[in-house]
Amino acid sequence: MFCFLDILFVNNRFLFISFLLYSYHFFFIHIISSLFISFLLYSFHFFFIHFISSLFISFLLL
């Protein structure tokens, strides 16, 4: 009985740890992807502003 409970406890702990790692893995991927997307939007925003301003300046120079 003790042995069975011990195995059950170890199994539960292992499942709990794997579940934590699994959820942390999803959380980590979500964080990384959101940071990457925000970085892309940020750089695109800068590129867009730069492009518009250069067009505007060239239009003014014309």
ZAPA-69880 format. One line per 10 residues: number of its first residue (from 0); for each residue x, y, z of C-alpha. Coordinates in steps of 0.1 Angstrom, whole numbers. Each point is the difference from the previous one (the first is absolute). Example, Ala and Ser with C-alpha at 12.3 -4.5 7.8 and 13.67 -1.06 7.14 Angstrom:
! ZAPA-69880
0> 123:-45:78 | 14:34:-7
END
This chain:
! ZAPA-69880
0> 0:0:0 | 28:24:9 | 18:-8:-32 | -31:5:-20 | -6:34:16 | 36:10:-5 | -2:-9:-37 | -33:19:-3 | 16:30:17 | 30:0:-22
10> -21:-4:-30 | -22:29:10 | 30:21:7 | 14:-9:-34 | -32:8:-17 | -3:33:18 | 36:10:-9 | -6:-10:-36 | -33:19:0 | 18:31:13
20> 27:-4:-26 | -26:-3:-27 | -19:30:11 | 32:20:5 | 11:-10:-35 | -33:13:-15 | 3:31:21 | 36:5:-12 | -9:-5:-37 | -29:24:4
30> 22:27:16 | 27:-5:-26 | -24:2:-29 | -18:31:14 | 34:17:5 | 10:-9:-35 | -32:13:-15 | 2:32:20 | 36:4:-12 | -11:-5:-36
40> -28:25:4 | 24:24:16 | 26:-2:-27 | -27:1:-27 | -14:31:16 | 34:16:-1 | 6:-10:-35 | -35:13:-10 | 7:33:17 | 34:3:-17
50> -15:-9:-34 | -28:25:3 | 23:28:13 | 25:-6:-28 | -28:0:-26 | -13:32:15 | 34:16:0 | 6:-10:-36 | -34:14:-9 | 9:33:17
60> 33:1:-17 | -17:-4:-34
END
